[in-house]
Amino acid sequence: MRRLTLGLLIATYLCLSLIVALTLWRNGTGWGVAVSALMGGLGVCLASHGMIMRFLEMRDMRAEVGAVREAHKLLLEQVERIDGRVTIVARAIDTDLTRSAELTDEVHMLEDLVHKMSRRFEERPAAGYGGARGGPDPVPSRGLMEIVREALAENRVDLYLQPVVSLPQRRTMFYESFSRLRDPTGKIIMPAEYLAVAEPAGLVTAIDNLLLFRCVQIVRRLAAQDRQVGIFCNVAMASLGDDEFFPQFLELLRANRDLAPALIFEVGQAAFDARTSVEARNMGKLAELGFRFSLDKVADLDLDLQDLSRADVKFVRIGAQRLLDDLTDIGERLVFRSMPDLAAEDFALLMRRYGVELIAEKVENERQVVDILDLDIQIAQGHLFGEPRAIKDAVLAETGPPPRRVIEMPQRRAAFG
């Protein structure tokens, strides 16, 4: 096409030059002048043609350069998108590796606990432990001792959760965790049975420690599901004062300090009141990481609220019937027998002023709900709101975030057995 255009232009230039030469010849000029004009016209036309062609070539070149620049821009955008996706994948891989490393650390710590427990069994003869308190043993003491040892060594310690609800809405705010042991046949061994041999052997602390690790796992799982629910987990005061256990446990919690709002450590009132300076200092280290404490097994309602506040105790759990049985009338006022100077309905409010929330536990019937609401208690727990339910092993085994289709709300019930 370009050659045809070039031929037509040359023919046009030649025709124009001939016209000019013939015009000059007819006006009386000689043939020499006409030929000179013809040649000069051809030269001018060819020079103009060269300039025009260069202009057209430059225009085409600019268009091609513009196209190349646009293609380069698109290529850069694609490269940036790919780089962003690669970065996301790399971060996900790093996160998975970190979680795997954390899980490995937890497993090693659990193995250490099992070894310690095995040594305790070897050091203390089983024949020295008595039977279950308050009634006959379901199995002989020595046989129960062996069952407990095997349950701990083979990790047959199950985690149970019971809801803690707000009143009057009855919306689940927290869960309380419980431990249950299983024998080789899968039969559940209740605390009333195994504590008879576990307490003299000093194994209750070991069981609580295993439960702590289970709680960390399930709290991490709930956090991955964006579920803002806390878990009360019992911690033995002896664990807080153990020079070998506590540093490892503190390191684990420091690596999981983002779970602090959802993990609440629970200690008994007697153990809290008798805590040593080392145990109090270690409680402070956990509080510095953002972890909170709860007081349970309350026998004396006359609490030192200033001491609780200094120790970062944010919850106190008292049996609903224990509270109601302690009520009495003095004149026209309803008070607790152990605190006759304070109106009963002001007890929960006074605790809130110190940053402590009162939880009424072991609520069994609707009448108790009405009575504790009259006491301005806003959080409760008991079989009326839900029984303890076992967490499936598959849930505890999953430490990374599940696929989105698994964590939708319809899957919520699948986490409990």
C-alpha positions as CSV (number, residue, x, y, z in Angstrom):
1,M,0.0,0.0,0.0
2,R,2.9,2.3,0.9
3,R,4.6,1.6,-2.5
4,L,1.4,2.4,-4.5
5,T,1.0,5.7,-2.6
6,L,4.6,6.6,-3.3
7,G,4.1,5.9,-7.1
8,L,1.0,8.0,-7.2
9,L,2.8,10.9,-5.4
10,I,5.7,10.8,-7.9
11,A,3.3,10.7,-10.8
12,T,1.5,13.7,-9.4
13,Y,4.9,15.6,-8.9
14,L,5.9,14.8,-12.5
15,C,2.5,16.0,-13.9
16,L,2.8,19.3,-11.9
17,S,6.4,19.8,-13.2
18,L,5.3,19.2,-16.8
19,I,2.4,21.6,-16.5
20,V,4.7,24.3,-15.2
21,A,7.3,23.6,-17.9
22,L,4.7,23.6,-20.8
23,T,3.2,26.8,-19.4
24,L,6.6,28.6,-19.5
25,W,7.3,27.2,-23.0
26,R,3.9,28.5,-24.4
27,N,4.6,31.9,-22.9
28,G,7.6,32.3,-25.1
29,T,10.5,31.0,-23.1
30,G,12.9,28.6,-24.7
31,W,13.1,24.9,-24.4
32,G,16.1,25.3,-22.0
33,V,14.2,27.3,-19.6
34,A,11.2,24.9,-19.7
35,V,13.5,21.9,-19.1
36,S,15.2,23.7,-16.2
37,A,11.8,24.5,-14.7
38,L,10.8,20.9,-15.2
39,M,13.8,19.6,-13.3
40,G,13.6,22.3,-10.6
41,G,9.9,21.5,-10.0
42,L,10.7,17.8,-9.7
43,G,13.5,18.6,-7.2
44,V,11.2,20.8,-5.1
45,C,8.4,18.2,-5.2
46,L,10.8,15.4,-4.2
47,A,12.2,17.4,-1.3
48,S,8.7,18.2,-0.1
49,H,7.8,14.5,-0.5
50,G,10.8,13.6,1.7
51,M,9.7,16.0,4.4
52,I,6.1,14.8,4.3
53,M,7.3,11.1,4.5
54,R,9.5,11.9,7.5
55,F,6.6,13.6,9.2
56,L,4.4,10.6,8.6
57,E,7.1,8.2,9.9
58,M,7.6,10.3,13.0
59,R,3.9,10.3,13.7
60,D,3.7,6.5,13.3
61,M,6.7,6.1,15.5
62,R,5.1,8.3,18.2
63,A,2.0,6.2,18.0
64,E,4.1,3.0,18.4
65,V,6.0,4.4,21.3
66,G,2.7,5.4,23.0
67,A,1.4,1.9,22.5
68,V,4.6,0.4,24.0
69,R,4.3,2.8,27.0
70,E,0.7,1.8,27.5
71,A,1.6,-1.9,27.3
72,H,4.5,-1.3,29.7
73,K,2.1,0.4,32.2
74,L,-0.4,-2.5,32.0
75,L,2.5,-4.9,32.5
76,L,3.7,-3.0,35.6
77,E,0.1,-3.1,37.0
78,Q,-0.1,-6.8,36.5
79,V,3.4,-7.3,38.1
80,E,2.3,-5.2,41.1
81,R,-0.9,-7.3,41.5
82,I,1.1,-10.6,41.3
83,D,3.6,-9.2,43.8
84,G,0.8,-8.3,46.2
85,R,-0.7,-11.8,45.9
86,V,2.7,-13.4,46.4
87,T,3.2,-11.2,49.5
88,I,-0.2,-12.3,50.9
89,V,0.7,-15.9,50.3
90,A,4.1,-15.5,51.9
91,R,2.6,-13.9,55.0
92,A,0.0,-16.7,55.2
93,I,2.8,-19.3,55.0
94,D,4.8,-17.4,57.7
95,T,1.7,-17.3,59.9
96,D,1.1,-21.0,59.4
97,L,4.7,-21.7,60.2
98,T,4.5,-19.6,63.4
99,R,1.3,-21.3,64.5
100,S,2.9,-24.7,63.9
101,A,5.9,-23.6,65.9
102,E,3.7,-22.4,68.7
103,L,1.8,-25.7,68.7
104,T,5.1,-27.6,68.8
105,D,6.1,-25.6,71.8
106,E,2.8,-26.5,73.5
107,V,3.3,-30.2,72.8
108,H,6.8,-30.1,74.2
109,M,5.5,-28.4,77.4
110,L,2.7,-31.0,77.7
111,E,5.3,-33.8,77.3
112,D,7.4,-32.3,80.1
113,L,4.3,-32.3,82.4
114,V,3.6,-35.9,81.6
115,H,7.2,-36.8,82.5
116,K,6.9,-34.9,85.8
117,M,3.7,-36.7,86.6
118,S,5.3,-40.1,85.8
119,R,8.1,-39.3,88.2
120,R,5.7,-38.4,90.9
121,F,3.9,-41.7,90.5
122,E,7.2,-43.6,90.8
123,E,8.3,-41.6,93.9
124,R,5.0,-42.0,95.7
125,P,3.7,-45.6,96.2
126,A,0.1,-45.9,95.1
127,A,-0.8,-48.0,98.2
128,G,-0.5,-44.9,100.3
129,Y,-3.5,-43.1,98.8
130,G,-6.9,-43.4,100.4
131,G,-10.2,-43.9,98.8
132,A,-12.9,-41.5,97.7
133,R,-14.1,-39.1,100.3
134,G,-17.6,-39.2,101.6
135,G,-18.6,-42.6,100.2
136,P,-17.3,-45.9,98.8
137,D,-14.9,-46.0,95.8
138,P,-16.4,-46.8,92.4
139,V,-13.2,-48.8,91.8
140,P,-10.4,-49.9,94.2
141,S,-8.1,-47.0,95.1
142,R,-5.1,-48.7,93.4
143,G,-7.1,-49.4,90.3
144,L,-8.4,-45.8,90.1
145,M,-4.8,-44.6,90.6
146,E,-3.7,-46.6,87.5
147,I,-6.7,-45.2,85.5
148,V,-5.8,-41.6,86.4
149,R,-2.1,-42.2,85.5
150,E,-3.0,-43.7,82.1
151,A,-5.5,-40.9,81.4
152,L,-2.9,-38.3,82.0
153,A,-0.1,-40.2,80.2
154,E,-2.3,-40.9,77.1
155,N,-3.9,-37.4,77.1
156,R,-7.4,-38.6,77.9
157,V,-8.2,-35.3,79.7
158,D,-11.3,-33.7,78.1
159,L,-12.3,-30.0,78.0
160,Y,-15.9,-29.2,78.9
161,L,-17.4,-25.7,78.5
162,Q,-20.5,-24.3,80.3
163,P,-22.1,-21.0,79.2
164,V,-22.0,-17.9,81.5
165,V,-24.8,-15.6,80.5
166,S,-25.9,-12.0,80.9
167,L,-29.1,-11.2,82.7
168,P,-31.9,-10.6,81.9
169,Q,-31.0,-11.2,78.2
170,R,-29.4,-14.6,78.8
171,R,-26.9,-14.0,76.1
172,T,-23.7,-16.1,76.3
173,M,-20.8,-13.8,77.4
174,F,-18.3,-16.4,78.7
175,Y,-17.7,-20.1,79.1
176,E,-16.3,-21.8,82.2
177,S,-14.0,-24.7,81.5
178,F,-14.0,-28.1,83.3
179,S,-11.7,-31.1,83.0
180,R,-13.0,-34.7,82.8
181,L,-10.9,-37.9,82.6
182,R,-11.7,-40.9,80.5
183,D,-10.8,-44.5,81.3
184,P,-9.6,-46.9,78.4
185,T,-13.2,-47.8,77.6
186,G,-14.2,-44.2,77.2
187,K,-16.2,-43.9,80.5
188,I,-16.1,-40.4,82.0
189,I,-14.5,-40.2,85.4
190,M,-15.9,-37.3,87.4
191,P,-13.8,-35.1,89.7
192,A,-15.5,-36.5,92.8
193,E,-13.9,-39.8,91.9
194,Y,-10.4,-39.0,90.6
195,L,-9.7,-36.2,93.1
196,A,-9.5,-38.7,95.9
197,V,-6.3,-40.1,94.5
198,A,-5.1,-37.1,92.5
199,E,-5.0,-34.6,95.4
200,P,-2.8,-36.7,97.7
201,A,-0.5,-37.4,94.7
202,G,-0.2,-33.7,93.9
203,L,-1.6,-34.3,90.5
204,V,-4.5,-31.8,90.6
205,T,-2.0,-29.1,89.6
206,A,-0.9,-31.2,86.6
207,I,-4.5,-31.7,85.5
208,D,-5.2,-28.0,85.8
209,N,-2.1,-27.3,83.7
210,L,-3.3,-29.6,81.0
211,L,-6.6,-27.9,81.1
212,L,-4.8,-24.5,80.7
213,F,-3.2,-25.6,77.5
214,R,-6.5,-26.8,76.2
215,C,-8.1,-23.5,77.1
216,V,-5.4,-21.6,75.1
217,Q,-6.1,-23.8,72.1
218,I,-9.9,-23.3,72.2
219,V,-9.6,-19.5,72.8
220,R,-7.3,-19.3,69.8
221,R,-9.9,-21.2,67.8
222,L,-12.7,-18.9,68.9
223,A,-10.6,-15.9,68.1
224,A,-10.0,-17.2,64.6
225,Q,-13.7,-17.4,64.2
226,D,-14.1,-13.8,65.3
227,R,-16.2,-14.8,68.3
228,Q,-15.8,-12.4,71.1
229,V,-16.3,-14.9,74.0
230,G,-14.1,-15.3,77.1
231,I,-13.3,-18.5,78.9
232,F,-12.8,-19.0,82.6
233,C,-9.9,-21.5,83.2
234,N,-8.8,-22.7,86.5
235,V,-5.2,-22.2,87.4
236,A,-3.6,-23.8,90.4
237,M,-1.9,-21.3,92.7
238,A,1.0,-23.8,93.0
239,S,1.5,-23.5,89.2
240,L,1.9,-19.7,89.6
241,G,4.7,-20.3,92.2
242,D,6.4,-23.2,90.3
243,D,9.9,-22.0,89.3
244,E,10.1,-24.6,86.5
245,F,6.5,-24.4,85.1
246,F,5.6,-20.7,85.4
247,P,8.4,-19.3,83.2
248,Q,7.5,-21.7,80.4
249,F,3.8,-20.9,80.8
250,L,4.5,-17.1,80.9
251,E,6.5,-17.4,77.6
252,L,3.5,-19.3,76.0
253,L,1.1,-16.6,77.1
254,R,3.4,-13.8,76.0
255,A,3.4,-15.3,72.5
256,N,-0.4,-15.4,72.7
257,R,-1.0,-12.1,74.5
258,D,-3.6,-11.2,71.8
259,L,-5.8,-13.7,73.5
260,A,-5.7,-11.9,76.8
261,P,-9.2,-10.4,76.6
262,A,-10.7,-13.9,76.1
263,L,-8.8,-15.9,78.7
264,I,-9.6,-15.4,82.4
265,F,-7.7,-17.3,85.1
266,E,-9.7,-18.6,88.0
267,V,-8.3,-19.2,91.5
268,G,-10.1,-20.3,94.7
269,Q,-10.7,-17.8,97.5
270,A,-8.7,-19.8,100.1
271,A,-5.7,-20.2,97.7
272,F,-5.9,-16.5,96.8
273,D,-5.9,-15.3,100.4
274,A,-3.0,-17.6,101.2
275,R,-0.9,-16.7,98.2
276,T,2.8,-16.1,98.7
277,S,4.7,-13.1,97.5
278,V,6.1,-15.1,94.6
279,E,2.6,-16.2,93.5
280,A,1.3,-12.6,93.8
281,R,4.2,-11.3,91.8
282,N,3.6,-13.9,89.1
283,M,-0.1,-13.0,89.0
284,G,1.1,-9.4,88.4
285,K,3.2,-10.5,85.4
286,L,0.1,-12.1,83.8
287,A,-1.9,-9.0,84.5
288,E,0.8,-6.9,82.8
289,L,0.2,-9.0,79.7
290,G,-3.5,-8.1,79.9
291,F,-4.9,-11.3,81.4
292,R,-7.6,-11.1,84.1
293,F,-8.4,-13.2,87.2
294,S,-11.6,-14.6,88.7
295,L,-12.2,-15.7,92.3
296,D,-14.3,-18.8,92.9
297,K,-15.1,-21.2,95.7
298,V,-16.1,-18.2,97.8
299,A,-17.0,-19.1,101.4
300,D,-16.7,-15.7,102.9
301,L,-18.8,-12.8,101.4
302,D,-16.9,-10.2,103.4
303,L,-14.3,-9.7,100.6
304,D,-11.4,-7.3,100.6
305,L,-12.3,-5.5,97.5
306,Q,-9.2,-3.3,97.5
307,D,-7.0,-6.3,97.6
308,L,-9.0,-7.9,94.7
309,S,-8.7,-4.7,92.7
310,R,-4.9,-4.5,93.2
311,A,-4.5,-8.2,92.1
312,D,-6.5,-7.5,88.9
313,V,-9.3,-9.8,90.0
314,K,-12.2,-8.7,87.7
315,F,-14.8,-11.4,88.6
316,V,-16.1,-13.1,91.7
317,R,-18.2,-16.3,91.3
318,I,-20.6,-17.1,94.2
319,G,-23.2,-19.8,94.3
320,A,-26.7,-18.4,93.8
321,Q,-28.1,-20.5,96.7
322,R,-25.2,-19.5,98.8
323,L,-26.1,-15.8,98.3
324,L,-29.8,-16.4,98.9
325,D,-29.3,-18.5,102.0
326,D,-27.2,-15.7,103.6
327,L,-30.0,-13.1,103.2
328,T,-31.9,-11.9,106.2
329,D,-34.2,-9.0,107.2
330,I,-33.0,-6.3,109.6
331,G,-35.8,-3.9,110.2
332,E,-37.0,-3.0,106.7
333,R,-33.7,-3.8,105.0
334,L,-32.6,-7.0,103.3
335,V,-28.9,-7.7,104.1
336,F,-26.4,-10.5,104.1
337,R,-25.8,-12.0,107.5
338,S,-22.0,-11.7,107.0
339,M,-22.4,-8.0,106.0
340,P,-25.2,-6.5,108.0
341,D,-24.1,-2.9,107.4
342,L,-24.6,-3.1,103.7
343,A,-28.0,-3.4,101.9
344,A,-28.0,-6.7,99.9
345,E,-29.0,-4.9,96.6
346,D,-26.0,-2.7,96.9
347,F,-23.4,-5.6,97.2
348,A,-23.0,-6.1,93.4
349,L,-22.9,-2.3,92.8
350,L,-20.2,-1.9,95.4
351,M,-18.1,-4.6,93.7
352,R,-18.5,-2.8,90.4
353,R,-17.1,0.4,91.9
354,Y,-13.9,-1.6,92.5
355,G,-13.9,-3.0,88.9
356,V,-15.2,-6.4,90.0
357,E,-18.2,-8.1,88.5
358,L,-20.3,-10.6,90.6
359,I,-21.3,-13.8,88.9
360,A,-24.1,-16.0,90.4
361,E,-23.3,-19.6,89.7
362,K,-25.2,-22.9,90.0
363,V,-28.5,-21.3,89.1
364,E,-31.0,-24.2,88.8
365,N,-34.5,-22.6,88.6
366,E,-36.3,-19.5,87.4
367,R,-37.1,-18.5,91.0
368,Q,-33.4,-18.0,91.7
369,V,-33.1,-15.9,88.6
370,V,-35.8,-13.5,89.9
371,D,-34.1,-13.3,93.3
372,I,-30.6,-12.6,92.0
373,L,-32.0,-10.0,89.6
374,D,-33.4,-8.2,92.7
375,L,-29.8,-8.2,94.0
376,D,-28.7,-6.3,90.8
377,I,-26.6,-9.3,89.7
378,Q,-26.1,-9.1,85.9
379,I,-24.2,-12.3,85.1
380,A,-25.2,-15.9,86.0
381,Q,-24.3,-19.5,85.3
382,G,-25.9,-22.8,85.9
383,H,-27.7,-25.8,84.4
384,L,-30.7,-23.6,83.8
385,F,-28.8,-21.8,81.1
386,G,-26.9,-24.8,79.7
387,E,-25.0,-27.8,80.9
388,P,-21.2,-28.4,80.4
389,R,-20.6,-29.8,77.0
390,A,-17.4,-31.5,75.7
391,I,-15.2,-30.0,73.1
392,K,-14.4,-32.4,70.3
393,D,-10.8,-33.4,69.8
394,A,-10.9,-32.3,66.2
395,V,-11.6,-28.7,67.3
396,L,-8.6,-28.7,69.6
397,A,-6.4,-30.2,67.0
398,E,-7.0,-27.3,64.6
399,T,-4.8,-24.4,65.5
400,G,-4.9,-22.4,62.3
401,P,-7.9,-20.5,61.0
402,P,-10.4,-22.7,59.3
403,P,-11.8,-22.1,55.8
404,R,-14.4,-19.4,55.7
405,R,-17.1,-22.0,54.9
406,V,-16.4,-23.8,58.1
407,I,-16.6,-20.8,60.5
408,E,-20.0,-19.5,59.4
409,M,-22.6,-19.3,62.3
410,P,-24.5,-22.5,61.2
411,Q,-21.3,-24.4,62.1
412,R,-21.3,-23.2,65.7
413,R,-23.0,-26.2,67.2
414,A,-20.4,-28.5,65.5
415,A,-17.7,-27.5,67.9
416,F,-19.4,-29.2,70.9
417,G,-20.1,-32.8,71.4
